[in-house]
Amino acid sequence: MINSQYFRNMNSLRLLALLPLLCTLIFFSCNSNETGEVIANKDSIPQNDSLNEQQRLIADLDKRIVSDPDNPNHYHARAFAYFRLAQYSEAMQDIERCIRIDSTIAIFHYTKGEILFAELKVEEALQSYRAALRQNPNYFDAEFRIGRIHMYIKSWNEAMKHINAGLKLNPNFAEGYFMKGEVYEELRDTAKAASSFQTAVEQDPNYYEAYIRLGLLYANAHNKLALDYYNSALSIRPNSVEALYDKAIFMQDHGMIADALSTYDKIIEINPRLELPWFNKGYIHLVETANYNEALVMFDKAIEINPRYIDAWHNRGLTYEGLKNYPKARENFKKALELDPTYDLSAEAMDRLDRMKK
């Protein structure tokens, strides 16, 4: 009996968003509203995140600080510029200067939390987000950030408490429902996870990540609604390799072989240097259609892209075995074992070939 395998997911491409979404933050100007919060003024500061733009922004803010050294908002803006350049020490110096000038502004404490969390200083980040909430109890972003940190440290019940607190303050926040879905997944409550992800897409019909997670949940339940969710994700990002791959895997798992192959071809068209679709096409031709010559072409390509792809070496050995080219089969099994001496499938295949010689 032939042992083989293929890859059902692309964990290297799947973003679970366990770290803060640092690049979505905005700069703030020197105006304040009635609650003491700094008011966003997107027009006053460039929004381009390029290296040159941030450096020019810092140079401009240096001049503003010289002329107005007691304005905390200039330090705050410069802290963000340093933050986006991952210059966390400089960012921290500026944000602490903001807090020394005016410790009652919640956004300053929140920004300090962002910098600390970017450095994975979890406890210190929590203290800063809590400080932001003390200054403004309605600061829902801080509640969600505290929830996100508790997700990061796998404190699921505490995470859910803060996510729900954030949603009470902002019941239309799609990411909050997405976070609930993630927590429910970790708690193995797939029904509530699906319900939460569904609410996320109801709040934001363009929430790509939520469609992907819904697709995965339904795929695990062998429900063809998974294809609808993958297609919804693809309507948002038509060239998403992740969504195409998940869709192809579902088709492959459920006997839709021709559709799976054409979807893998689409992935290869987008990124011909990705080994996984070549490998899975090889698997289909090896196991499903017994087209060994075609399988050989696919595994050759996967190994060309990634010469250390142990599974591809093993499956190419199986392909040669199917073609009754036993010396080449042995050569490939041996290579797999050289790459990983604990790779049992190839060891068993070598034993099988030895028994055939007797």
Secondary structure, DSSP 4 states (H G I P E B T S, - for coil): ----------TTT-----S--GGG---EEEEE-TTSPEEE-TTTS----SHHHHHHHHHHHHHHHHH-TT-HHHHHHHHHHHHHTT-HHHHHHHHHHHHHH-TT-HHHHHHHHHHHHHTT-HHHHHHHHHHHHHH-TT-HHHHHHHHHHHHHTT-HHHHHHHHHHHHHH-TT-HHHHHHHHHHHHHTT-HHHHHHHHHHHHHH-TT-HHHHHHHHHHHHHTT-THHHHHHHHHHHHSTT-HHHHHHHHHHHHHTT-HHHHHHHHHHHHHH-TT-HHHHHHHHHIIIIIS--HHHHHHHHHHHHHH-TT-HHHHHHHHHHHHHTT-HHHHHHHHHHHHHH-TT-HHHHHHHHHHHHHH-
